[in-house]
Amino acid sequence: MAIALALASALVYGASDFFGGLASRRSSTVSVVVWSQLLGFIALAATVAIAGIHASAHDWEYGLLCGVFGTAAIAALYRGLAVGTMGVVSPLSAVLGACIPVLYGVALHGERPALWADAGIVAALLAVICVSAGDTQTALQARTRIPPGVTEGLIAGVMFGAYFIALAQTRPEAGLVPLLAARATSIVLLLAGSIVFARATAIRPERSDWGTIALCGAFDVTANVLFVSAFHLGGMISLVAVLTSLYPAATLALAAMMLHERLRPLQWIGVALALGGAAAIAGS
């Protein structure tokens, strides 16, 4: 059951990222993240109010920490999806988000990944190189060796890995409270950031993007609930996080169908390595 929920969360996360990145191409990244997070917060608050609150101070604290990591991850990812190629940015963030919890388990909990997991981590590193080097012509024209969106994808991946690790510290009895705390933290940080670093109008999306943002928020909160449910039903954090990191499959499919995105051959190799690396880690 935990594996099925983790895979379902991957599909829904992928759809959320696609619509978030799509909206960020017209509206500011801050506006997309703020409003999608706010919609999710309202839904979570209603659910928690019905189910009741059974969280300790420990759960709230790690929920707040998740909010910090999650805010940085989503902001970087949506920015990367907006300025770069979705088929490049999404796998990069996913494969780092998969590797970091595994490395955390090995370094601090004495876990020993199987051979397939080791192969998956190597594939992940090769994926980063292939994806980054795939758009050589564009990079030379821009006088930079890093294609647009790659840096944001790497930052998002590191933050997603930290988010998964922090969420794993909460208790099953806490239910959705850590997610509620994380969502509240995200909204406060994003609003504060928009006031300090941007204009007040930065949080006002284009009128045509409201529907897309609503879809993004609905998919995002659903994916988070599925992820927490998978973990609390007994799934190991390394396994659940890696299965969830397969979300680029949905993002890539939607980008190909709706945006007709095309990748260079070396980038396709990188994407395949990223998805294959995540699958190998999960299969171990």
ROGU-808577 format. One line per 4 residues: number of its first residue (from 0); for each residue x, y, z of N, C-alpha, C. Coordinates in nm, 2 decimals. Last residue first. Layout:
BEGIN
NUM> X:Y:Z:X:Y:Z:X:Y:Z ~ ...
***
This chain:
BEGIN
283> 1.60:-0.12:-0.54:1.69:-0.19:-0.44:1.63:-0.21:-0.31 ~ 1.42:0.03:-0.67:1.42:-0.12:-0.69:1.50:-0.19:-0.59 ~ 1.50:0.29:-0.61:1.38:0.24:-0.55:1.37:0.08:-0.56 ~ 1.74:0.30:-0.75:1.74:0.31:-0.61:1.62:0.26:-0.55
279> 1.63:0.26:-1.01:1.72:0.16:-0.96:1.73:0.17:-0.81 ~ 1.47:0.49:-1.04:1.41:0.36:-1.04:1.50:0.26:-0.98 ~ 1.68:0.69:-1.04:1.58:0.69:-0.94:1.51:0.56:-0.93 ~ 1.81:0.61:-1.28:1.88:0.61:-1.15:1.78:0.61:-1.03
275> 1.62:0.65:-1.47:1.67:0.51:-1.45:1.74:0.50:-1.31 ~ 1.59:0.92:-1.46:1.48:0.84:-1.43:1.52:0.70:-1.40 ~ 1.86:0.99:-1.53:1.80:1.04:-1.41:1.68:0.95:-1.37 ~ 1.90:0.86:-1.78:1.98:0.83:-1.66:1.92:0.87:-1.53
271> 1.71:1.00:-1.93:1.70:0.86:-1.91:1.78:0.81:-1.79 ~ 1.82:1.26:-1.92:1.69:1.24:-1.86:1.67:1.09:-1.83 ~ 2.07:1.21:-2.05:2.07:1.25:-1.92:1.93:1.23:-1.85 ~ 1.97:1.14:-2.31:2.05:1.04:-2.23:2.05:1.08:-2.08
267> 1.85:1.38:-2.37:1.77:1.27:-2.36:1.84:1.16:-2.28 ~ 2.09:1.54:-2.39:1.99:1.56:-2.28:1.90:1.45:-2.26 ~ 2.19:1.43:-2.62:2.27:1.41:-2.50:2.18:1.44:-2.38 ~ 1.99:1.51:-2.81:2.02:1.37:-2.78:2.09:1.35:-2.65
263> 1.78:1.78:-2.69:1.89:1.73:-2.77:1.92:1.59:-2.73 ~ 1.42:1.77:-2.68:1.55:1.78:-2.61:1.65:1.73:-2.71 ~ 1.12:1.96:-2.71:1.21:1.87:-2.77:1.35:1.88:-2.71 ~ 0.77:2.00:-2.63:0.92:2.03:-2.60:1.00:1.92:-2.67
259> 0.50:2.05:-2.66:0.58:2.00:-2.77:0.73:2.02:-2.75 ~ 0.32:2.12:-2.47:0.42:2.22:-2.51:0.51:2.18:-2.63 ~ 0.16:1.89:-2.43:0.10:2.03:-2.43:0.19:2.14:-2.49 ~ 0.32:1.66:-2.45:0.19:1.67:-2.51:0.14:1.81:-2.53
255> 0.56:1.73:-2.32:0.56:1.68:-2.46:0.43:1.69:-2.53 ~ 0.46:1.80:-2.07:0.53:1.90:-2.15:0.54:1.86:-2.29 ~ 0.34:1.56:-1.99:0.26:1.68:-2.01:0.33:1.78:-2.09 ~ 0.58:1.40:-1.97:0.47:1.36:-2.06:0.38:1.48:-2.09
251> 0.73:1.54:-1.78:0.78:1.52:-1.92:0.67:1.49:-2.01 ~ 0.57:1.51:-1.55:0.60:1.64:-1.60:0.64:1.64:-1.75 ~ 0.56:1.23:-1.52:0.44:1.30:-1.55:0.46:1.44:-1.61 ~ 0.84:1.19:-1.47:0.77:1.12:-1.58:0.64:1.19:-1.62
247> 0.91:1.33:-1.25:0.94:1.39:-1.38:0.87:1.32:-1.49 ~ 0.85:1.17:-1.02:0.75:1.26:-1.07:0.78:1.32:-1.21 ~ 1.01:1.00:-0.88:0.99:0.96:-1.02:0.89:1.06:-1.09 ~ 1.02:1.06:-0.62:1.11:1.14:-0.71:1.09:1.10:-0.86
243> 0.88:0.87:-0.49:0.81:1.00:-0.52:0.89:1.08:-0.62 ~ 1.08:0.68:-0.47:0.96:0.65:-0.56:0.89:0.78:-0.59 ~ 1.24:0.82:-0.29:1.29:0.78:-0.42:1.18:0.76:-0.52 ~ 1.08:0.84:-0.06:1.13:0.96:-0.12:1.18:0.93:-0.27
239> 1.04:0.57:0.00:0.92:0.66:-0.03:0.97:0.78:-0.11 ~ 1.30:0.48:0.06:1.22:0.42:-0.05:1.11:0.51:-0.09 ~ 1.38:0.65:0.27:1.47:0.64:0.15:1.38:0.58:0.03 ~ 1.18:0.60:0.46:1.20:0.74:0.40:1.28:0.73:0.27
235> 0.98:0.31:0.42:1.11:0.37:0.46:1.12:0.51:0.39 ~ 0.63:0.29:0.51:0.74:0.30:0.41:0.86:0.37:0.46 ~ 0.43:0.29:0.69:0.54:0.20:0.71:0.65:0.20:0.60 ~ 0.25:0.48:0.67:0.20:0.34:0.66:0.31:0.24:0.66
231> 0.38:0.72:0.66:0.32:0.68:0.79:0.27:0.54:0.79 ~ 0.45:0.73:0.39:0.55:0.72:0.49:0.50:0.67:0.62 ~ 0.20:0.75:0.27:0.29:0.64:0.23:0.39:0.62:0.34 ~ 0.11:0.99:0.38:0.03:0.87:0.41:0.12:0.74:0.38
227> 0.29:1.17:0.27:0.28:1.15:0.41:0.22:1.02:0.45 ~ 0.21:1.14:0.00:0.35:1.12:0.04:0.35:1.09:0.19 ~ -0.06:1.22:-0.01:-0.02:1.09:-0.05:0.12:1.05:0.00 ~ -0.02:1.49:0.07:-0.10:1.40:0.16:-0.07:1.25:0.12
223> 0.12:1.58:-0.15:0.18:1.59:-0.02:0.11:1.49:0.08 ~ -0.07:1.55:-0.36:0.06:1.48:-0.36:0.13:1.47:-0.22 ~ -0.26:1.74:-0.27:-0.29:1.60:-0.28:-0.17:1.51:-0.28 ~ -0.12:1.98:-0.30:-0.16:1.93:-0.16:-0.20:1.79:-0.16
219> -0.07:1.98:-0.58:0.04:1.98:-0.48:0.00:1.93:-0.34 ~ -0.32:1.98:-0.70:-0.23:1.87:-0.72:-0.12:1.86:-0.61 ~ -0.41:2.24:-0.61:-0.48:2.11:-0.58:-0.40:1.99:-0.59 ~ -0.21:2.41:-0.71:-0.23:2.40:-0.57:-0.30:2.27:-0.53
215> -0.25:2.37:-0.99:-0.12:2.34:-0.93:-0.13:2.32:-0.78 ~ -0.51:2.45:-1.03:-0.48:2.31:-1.05:-0.34:2.28:-0.98 ~ -0.48:2.72:-0.96:-0.57:2.64:-0.88:-0.54:2.49:-0.90 ~ -0.31:2.80:-1.17:-0.26:2.80:-1.04:-0.34:2.72:-0.94
211> -0.49:2.77:-1.39:-0.37:2.69:-1.38:-0.31:2.69:-1.24 ~ -0.68:2.97:-1.32:-0.72:2.83:-1.33:-0.60:2.74:-1.32 ~ -0.52:3.20:-1.33:-0.58:3.16:-1.20:-0.62:3.02:-1.20 ~ -0.41:3.31:-1.55:-0.33:3.20:-1.49:-0.40:3.15:-1.36
207> -0.53:3.53:-1.66:-0.55:3.40:-1.73:-0.49:3.28:-1.66 ~ -0.45:3.73:-1.49:-0.58:3.68:-1.48:-0.60:3.55:-1.54 ~ -0.13:3.69:-1.34:-0.21:3.72:-1.46:-0.35:3.66:-1.44 ~ -0.10:3.74:-0.98:-0.08:3.67:-1.11:-0.16:3.73:-1.22
203> 0.06:3.93:-0.76:-0.06:3.93:-0.83:-0.04:3.86:-0.97 ~ 0.29:3.95:-0.63:0.21:3.84:-0.58:0.08:3.84:-0.65 ~ 0.41:4.18:-0.72:0.47:4.06:-0.76:0.38:3.94:-0.72 ~ 0.31:4.42:-0.64:0.23:4.36:-0.74:0.29:4.22:-0.78
199> 0.50:4.50:-0.46:0.37:4.45:-0.40:0.29:4.37:-0.51 ~ 0.82:4.41:-0.58:0.71:4.50:-0.57:0.59:4.43:-0.51 ~ 1.07:4.25:-0.37:1.00:4.27:-0.50:0.89:4.37:-0.47 ~ 1.19:4.21:-0.13:1.28:4.20:-0.25:1.20:4.23:-0.38
195> 0.99:4.25:0.07:1.13:4.30:0.09:1.20:4.31:-0.04 ~ 0.76:4.13:-0.03:0.76:4.27:0.02:0.90:4.33:0.03 ~ 0.84:3.88:-0.09:0.79:3.96:-0.20:0.78:4.11:-0.16 ~ 0.92:3.78:0.16:1.02:3.80:0.06:0.97:3.89:-0.05
191> 0.67:3.77:0.29:0.77:3.86:0.34:0.88:3.89:0.24 ~ 0.55:3.58:0.13:0.49:3.71:0.14:0.59:3.81:0.19 ~ 0.72:3.36:0.18:0.70:3.41:0.04:0.64:3.55:0.04 ~ 0.69:3.32:0.46:0.82:3.35:0.40:0.81:3.41:0.26
187> 0.42:3.26:0.48:0.47:3.38:0.55:0.61:3.42:0.49 ~ 0.39:3.03:0.32:0.32:3.15:0.29:0.38:3.28:0.35 ~ 0.56:2.85:0.46:0.59:2.89:0.32:0.52:3.02:0.28 ~ 0.43:2.83:0.70:0.56:2.88:0.70:0.60:2.93:0.56
183> 0.20:2.69:0.62:0.19:2.82:0.68:0.32:2.90:0.68 ~ 0.31:2.45:0.53:0.24:2.54:0.43:0.23:2.68:0.49 ~ 0.41:2.35:0.77:0.50:2.38:0.65:0.44:2.47:0.56 ~ 0.18:2.31:0.91:0.28:2.40:0.96:0.38:2.44:0.85
179> 0.06:2.12:0.75:-0.01:2.24:0.77:0.09:2.35:0.82 ~ 0.24:1.91:0.77:0.22:1.97:0.64:0.15:2.11:0.65 ~ 0.21:1.85:1.04:0.34:1.90:0.99:0.33:1.97:0.85 ~ -0.07:1.76:1.04:-0.03:1.88:1.10:0.11:1.94:1.06
175> -0.16:1.52:0.94:-0.12:1.63:0.84:-0.08:1.76:0.90 ~ -0.03:1.32:1.19:-0.11:1.33:1.07:-0.07:1.43:0.98 ~ 0.09:1.26:1.43:0.07:1.40:1.39:-0.01:1.42:1.27 ~ 0.14:0.99:1.45:0.02:1.05:1.52:-0.01:1.19:1.48
171> 0.38:0.96:1.32:0.26:0.92:1.25:0.14:0.98:1.31 ~ 0.61:1.24:1.38:0.54:1.11:1.42:0.42:1.08:1.34 ~ 0.89:1.35:1.18:0.76:1.37:1.25:0.70:1.24:1.28 ~ 1.11:1.31:1.03:1.13:1.32:1.17:1.00:1.33:1.25
167> 1.05:1.32:0.77:1.06:1.19:0.82:1.08:1.19:0.97 ~ 1.07:1.59:0.71:0.94:1.53:0.73:0.94:1.39:0.79 ~ 1.35:1.61:0.68:1.28:1.67:0.79:1.15:1.62:0.82 ~ 1.38:1.46:0.44:1.45:1.41:0.57:1.38:1.48:0.69
163> 1.24:1.60:0.26:1.20:1.47:0.29:1.26:1.42:0.42 ~ 1.39:1.84:0.26:1.24:1.84:0.30:1.20:1.70:0.34 ~ 1.63:1.77:0.16:1.62:1.81:0.30:1.48:1.81:0.35 ~ 1.54:1.71:-0.10:1.60:1.61:-0.02:1.60:1.64:0.13
159> 1.46:1.97:-0.18:1.36:1.86:-0.17:1.42:1.74:-0.09 ~ 1.71:2.10:-0.18:1.60:2.14:-0.09:1.50:2.03:-0.07 ~ 1.84:1.97:-0.40:1.89:1.97:-0.26:1.79:2.00:-0.16 ~ 1.66:2.03:-0.61:1.68:1.89:-0.57:1.74:1.88:-0.43
155> 1.68:2.31:-0.62:1.55:2.25:-0.59:1.57:2.11:-0.54 ~ 1.94:2.34:-0.71:1.90:2.39:-0.58:1.77:2.33:-0.53 ~ 1.91:2.22:-0.96:2.00:2.16:-0.87:1.97:2.21:-0.72 ~ 1.73:2.39:-1.09:1.70:2.25:-1.07:1.78:2.19:-0.97
151> 1.88:2.63:-1.10:1.76:2.62:-1.02:1.72:2.48:-0.99 ~ 2.08:2.54:-1.28:2.12:2.58:-1.14:1.99:2.58:-1.05 ~ 1.92:2.50:-1.51:1.99:2.39:-1.45:2.03:2.42:-1.30 ~ 1.80:2.73:-1.62:1.72:2.64:-1.54:1.79:2.53:-1.47
147> 2.00:2.75:-1.91:1.90:2.81:-1.82:1.82:2.71:-1.75 ~ 2.32:2.57:-1.89:2.20:2.61:-1.96:2.10:2.67:-1.86 ~ 2.64:2.67:-1.83:2.53:2.61:-1.77:2.40:2.66:-1.83 ~ 2.84:2.81:-1.94:2.85:2.66:-1.96:2.73:2.60:-1.90
143> 2.80:3.11:-2.13:2.79:3.04:-2.00:2.79:2.89:-2.03 ~ 2.75:3.26:-2.36:2.87:3.27:-2.29:2.87:3.22:-2.15 ~ 2.53:3.21:-2.51:2.50:3.29:-2.39:2.63:3.31:-2.31 ~ 2.65:3.05:-2.70:2.59:3.18:-2.74:2.57:3.27:-2.62
139> 2.71:2.83:-2.54:2.82:2.91:-2.60:2.77:3.05:-2.64 ~ 2.45:2.73:-2.48:2.54:2.78:-2.37:2.65:2.87:-2.42 ~ 2.36:2.66:-2.72:2.29:2.77:-2.65:2.38:2.82:-2.54 ~ 2.54:2.45:-2.77:2.53:2.56:-2.86:2.47:2.68:-2.79
135> 2.49:2.26:-2.56:2.62:2.33:-2.58:2.61:2.45:-2.66 ~ 2.30:2.13:-2.39:2.26:2.24:-2.48:2.39:2.32:-2.50 ~ 2.41:1.92:-2.23:2.34:1.89:-2.35:2.31:2.01:-2.45 ~ 2.54:1.95:-2.00:2.62:1.97:-2.12:2.54:1.96:-2.25
131> 2.34:1.89:-1.81:2.41:2.02:-1.81:2.48:2.05:-1.94 ~ 2.28:1.63:-1.87:2.18:1.73:-1.89:2.24:1.87:-1.89 ~ 2.53:1.50:-1.82:2.47:1.50:-1.95:2.37:1.61:-1.97 ~ 2.57:1.56:-1.54:2.67:1.60:-1.64:2.60:1.61:-1.78
127> 2.34:1.44:-1.42:2.36:1.59:-1.40:2.46:1.64:-1.51 ~ 2.38:1.18:-1.50:2.26:1.25:-1.55:2.29:1.40:-1.54 ~ 2.59:1.10:-1.34:2.61:1.11:-1.49:2.50:1.19:-1.55 ~ 2.46:1.10:-1.10:2.57:1.19:-1.12:2.59:1.21:-1.27
123> 2.27:0.89:-1.14:2.23:1.02:-1.11:2.33:1.13:-1.14 ~ 2.44:0.67:-1.18:2.36:0.72:-1.29:2.31:0.86:-1.27 ~ 2.53:0.65:-0.91:2.62:0.68:-1.02:2.55:0.73:-1.14 ~ 2.28:0.58:-0.79:2.35:0.71:-0.75:2.45:0.75:-0.86
119> 2.23:0.33:-0.91:2.14:0.44:-0.93:2.20:0.58:-0.90 ~ 2.44:0.17:-0.81:2.43:0.20:-0.96:2.34:0.32:-0.99 ~ 2.35:0.17:-0.55:2.48:0.23:-0.58:2.49:0.27:-0.73 ~ 2.12:0.03:-0.58:2.11:0.16:-0.53:2.24:0.24:-0.56
115> 2.21:-0.22:-0.67:2.13:-0.14:-0.76:2.12:0.00:-0.71 ~ 2.34:-0.32:-0.44:2.42:-0.28:-0.56:2.34:-0.19:-0.65 ~ 2.17:-0.16:-0.16:2.21:-0.27:-0.24:2.29:-0.22:-0.36 ~ 2.29:0.05:0.11:2.21:0.03:-0.01:2.26:-0.09:-0.09
111> 2.28:0.02:0.44:2.37:-0.02:0.34:2.29:-0.05:0.21 ~ 2.26:0.25:0.71:2.19:0.17:0.61:2.30:0.14:0.50 ~ 2.35:0.41:0.93:2.41:0.28:0.90:2.35:0.19:0.80 ~ 2.25:0.65:0.97:2.17:0.54:1.02:2.23:0.41:0.99
107> 2.41:0.84:0.85:2.37:0.86:0.99:2.29:0.75:1.05 ~ 2.48:0.76:0.59:2.58:0.83:0.68:2.54:0.83:0.82 ~ 2.26:0.63:0.49:2.38:0.56:0.49:2.48:0.62:0.59 ~ 2.06:0.82:0.50:2.04:0.69:0.57:2.17:0.62:0.59
103> 2.17:1.02:0.34:2.14:1.05:0.48:2.13:0.92:0.56 ~ 2.17:0.89:0.09:2.30:0.92:0.15:2.28:0.95:0.30 ~ 1.88:0.89:0.06:1.96:0.76:0.07:2.10:0.79:0.13 ~ 1.82:1.16:0.06:1.77:1.08:0.17:1.85:0.95:0.18
99> 1.97:1.23:-0.19:2.01:1.28:-0.06:1.95:1.20:0.06 ~ 1.86:1.10:-0.41:1.99:1.06:-0.36:2.01:1.11:-0.22 ~ 1.61:1.23:-0.47:1.62:1.09:-0.44:1.74:1.05:-0.37 ~ 1.68:1.49:-0.52:1.59:1.47:-0.41:1.58:1.32:-0.37
95> 1.83:1.44:-0.75:1.90:1.49:-0.62:1.81:1.47:-0.50 ~ 1.63:1.37:-0.92:1.73:1.27:-0.89:1.81:1.31:-0.76 ~ 1.46:1.59:-0.93:1.41:1.47:-0.88:1.52:1.37:-0.84 ~ 1.61:1.79:-1.05:1.56:1.81:-0.91:1.52:1.68:-0.85
91> 1.65:1.67:-1.30:1.76:1.71:-1.21:1.72:1.72:-1.07 ~ 1.39:1.64:-1.41:1.47:1.52:-1.37:1.59:1.56:-1.28 ~ 1.32:1.93:-1.43:1.24:1.84:-1.35:1.32:1.71:-1.31 ~ 1.50:2.04:-1.62:1.50:2.09:-1.49:1.43:1.98:-1.39
87> 1.44:1.90:-1.87:1.58:1.90:-1.81:1.57:1.93:-1.66 ~ 1.18:1.93:-1.94:1.24:1.80:-1.94:1.38:1.79:-1.89 ~ 1.15:2.21:-1.93:1.09:2.13:-1.82:1.15:1.99:-1.82 ~ 1.41:2.43:-1.98:1.34:2.32:-2.04:1.28:2.23:-1.93
83> 1.38:2.75:-1.81:1.45:2.64:-1.87:1.36:2.54:-1.94 ~ 1.22:2.93:-1.68:1.32:2.98:-1.77:1.40:2.87:-1.85 ~ 1.03:2.77:-1.55:0.98:2.88:-1.63:1.09:2.93:-1.73 ~ 1.17:2.58:-1.41:1.07:2.53:-1.51:1.03:2.65:-1.60
79> 1.30:2.75:-1.23:1.38:2.67:-1.33:1.29:2.62:-1.45 ~ 1.09:2.85:-1.08:1.17:2.94:-1.16:1.25:2.87:-1.27 ~ 1.00:2.61:-0.97:0.91:2.68:-1.06:0.99:2.78:-1.15 ~ 1.24:2.55:-0.82:1.19:2.46:-0.92:1.10:2.53:-1.02
75> 1.26:2.76:-0.64:1.37:2.73:-0.73:1.32:2.65:-0.85 ~ 1.02:2.73:-0.50:1.05:2.86:-0.57:1.16:2.83:-0.67 ~ 1.04:2.47:-0.40:0.93:2.50:-0.49:0.97:2.63:-0.57 ~ 1.27:2.50:-0.22:1.26:2.40:-0.33:1.16:2.44:-0.44
71> 1.20:2.70:-0.04:1.32:2.72:-0.13:1.31:2.62:-0.25 ~ 0.98:2.58:0.07:0.96:2.71:0.01:1.08:2.73:-0.09 ~ 1.09:2.35:0.19:0.99:2.34:0.08:0.97:2.47:0.00 ~ 1.25:2.45:0.39:1.31:2.38:0.28:1.21:2.37:0.16
67> 1.05:2.58:0.55:1.17:2.66:0.50:1.23:2.58:0.38 ~ 0.87:2.37:0.60:0.83:2.49:0.53:0.94:2.57:0.47 ~ 1.03:2.20:0.76:0.99:2.16:0.62:0.94:2.28:0.54 ~ 1.03:2.36:0.99:1.15:2.34:0.91:1.13:2.29:0.77
63> 0.76:2.33:1.06:0.81:2.46:1.03:0.94:2.45:0.95 ~ 0.77:2.05:1.12:0.68:2.10:1.01:0.73:2.24:0.97 ~ 0.94:2.05:1.33:0.99:1.99:1.21:0.90:2.03:1.09 ~ 0.77:2.18:1.52:0.90:2.23:1.48:0.95:2.18:1.35
59> 0.55:2.01:1.53:0.53:2.14:1.48:0.67:2.20:1.43 ~ 0.66:1.78:1.64:0.60:1.77:1.51:0.59:1.91:1.45 ~ 0.74:1.88:1.89:0.84:1.82:1.80:0.79:1.82:1.66 ~ 0.50:1.94:2.01:0.59:2.05:1.98:0.69:2.01:1.88
55> 0.27:1.70:1.86:0.35:1.75:1.97:0.43:1.87:1.92 ~ -0.07:1.66:1.74:0.07:1.68:1.72:0.14:1.74:1.84 ~ -0.33:1.62:1.69:-0.27:1.53:1.78:-0.12:1.54:1.77 ~ -0.63:1.78:1.61:-0.49:1.80:1.61:-0.43:1.71:1.72
51> -0.89:1.67:1.37:-0.84:1.70:1.51:-0.68:1.71:1.51 ~ -1.02:1.63:1.14:-0.96:1.52:1.20:-0.91:1.54:1.34 ~ -1.12:1.89:1.09:-1.21:1.78:1.10:-1.15:1.66:1.17 ~ -0.89:2.04:1.08:-0.99:2.08:1.17:-1.09:1.97:1.19
47> -0.75:1.92:0.87:-0.70:1.90:1.01:-0.80:1.94:1.11 ~ -0.91:2.00:0.66:-0.89:1.86:0.69:-0.85:1.84:0.83 ~ -0.88:2.28:0.67:-1.01:2.22:0.68:-1.00:2.07:0.72 ~ -0.60:2.30:0.62:-0.66:2.35:0.75:-0.80:2.29:0.77
43> -0.58:2.20:0.36:-0.52:2.13:0.47:-0.58:2.17:0.61 ~ -0.72:2.40:0.22:-0.77:2.26:0.21:-0.71:2.18:0.33 ~ -0.56:2.62:0.28:-0.70:2.62:0.32:-0.75:2.48:0.32 ~ -0.31:2.54:0.17:-0.32:2.56:0.32:-0.47:2.56:0.36
39> -0.36:2.54:-0.10:-0.34:2.41:-0.03:-0.35:2.43:0.12 ~ -0.39:2.81:-0.14:-0.50:2.72:-0.17:-0.49:2.59:-0.10 ~ -0.13:2.89:-0.07:-0.24:2.94:0.00:-0.37:2.85:-0.02 ~ 0.02:2.77:-0.27:0.04:2.73:-0.14:-0.08:2.77:-0.05
35> -0.07:2.92:-0.49:-0.09:2.77:-0.49:-0.07:2.72:-0.35 ~ 0.00:3.18:-0.42:-0.14:3.14:-0.43:-0.16:2.99:-0.43 ~ 0.29:3.15:-0.40:0.21:3.21:-0.29:0.07:3.16:-0.30 ~ 0.37:3.06:-0.66:0.39:2.98:-0.54:0.30:3.02:-0.42
31> 0.28:3.27:-0.83:0.23:3.13:-0.85:0.25:3.05:-0.72 ~ 0.41:3.49:-0.73:0.27:3.49:-0.72:0.21:3.34:-0.74 ~ 0.68:3.41:-0.77:0.63:3.44:-0.63:0.48:3.43:-0.63 ~ 0.70:3.40:-1.04:0.72:3.28:-0.97:0.66:3.29:-0.83
27> 0.46:3.60:-1.22:0.58:3.59:-1.14:0.58:3.46:-1.07 ~ 0.31:3.46:-1.52:0.30:3.53:-1.40:0.44:3.51:-1.32 ~ 0.42:3.30:-1.74:0.34:3.43:-1.76:0.34:3.52:-1.64 ~ 0.55:3.10:-1.64:0.60:3.15:-1.76:0.53:3.28:-1.80
23> 0.42:3.00:-1.42:0.53:3.08:-1.40:0.59:3.14:-1.52 ~ 0.24:2.82:-1.54:0.19:2.95:-1.49:0.30:3.05:-1.47 ~ 0.42:2.61:-1.58:0.35:2.67:-1.70:0.30:2.81:-1.65 ~ 0.50:2.54:-1.33:0.60:2.59:-1.42:0.53:2.66:-1.54
19> 0.25:2.44:-1.23:0.32:2.55:-1.17:0.42:2.62:-1.26 ~ 0.20:2.23:-1.41:0.11:2.35:-1.41:0.17:2.47:-1.34 ~ 0.42:2.07:-1.34:0.40:2.11:-1.48:0.31:2.24:-1.48 ~ 0.39:2.02:-1.07:0.50:2.09:-1.12:0.48:2.15:-1.26
15> 0.15:1.87:-1.08:0.15:2.00:-1.00:0.27:2.08:-1.05 ~ 0.23:1.64:-1.21:0.12:1.73:-1.27:0.13:1.87:-1.21 ~ 0.42:1.54:-1.03:0.46:1.58:-1.17:0.36:1.67:-1.23 ~ 0.26:1.49:-0.81:0.36:1.59:-0.80:0.40:1.64:-0.94
11> 0.11:1.28:-0.92:0.04:1.40:-0.89:0.14:1.52:-0.87 ~ 0.31:1.08:-0.95:0.23:1.12:-1.07:0.16:1.26:-1.04 ~ 0.40:1.05:-0.69:0.49:1.09:-0.79:0.41:1.15:-0.91 ~ 0.17:0.96:-0.55:0.22:1.09:-0.52:0.32:1.14:-0.63
7> 0.17:0.70:-0.66:0.06:0.80:-0.69:0.10:0.94:-0.66 ~ 0.40:0.60:-0.54:0.39:0.61:-0.69:0.28:0.71:-0.73 ~ 0.31:0.60:-0.27:0.43:0.68:-0.31:0.43:0.70:-0.47 ~ 0.09:0.43:-0.28:0.07:0.57:-0.25:0.19:0.66:-0.29
3> 0.23:0.19:-0.35:0.13:0.24:-0.44:0.10:0.39:-0.41 ~ 0.39:0.16:-0.12:0.45:0.18:-0.25:0.35:0.24:-0.35 ~ 0.19:0.12:0.08:0.28:0.24:0.09:0.35:0.27:-0.05 ~ 0.08:-0.12:0.00:0.00:0.00:0.00:0.09:0.13:0.00
***
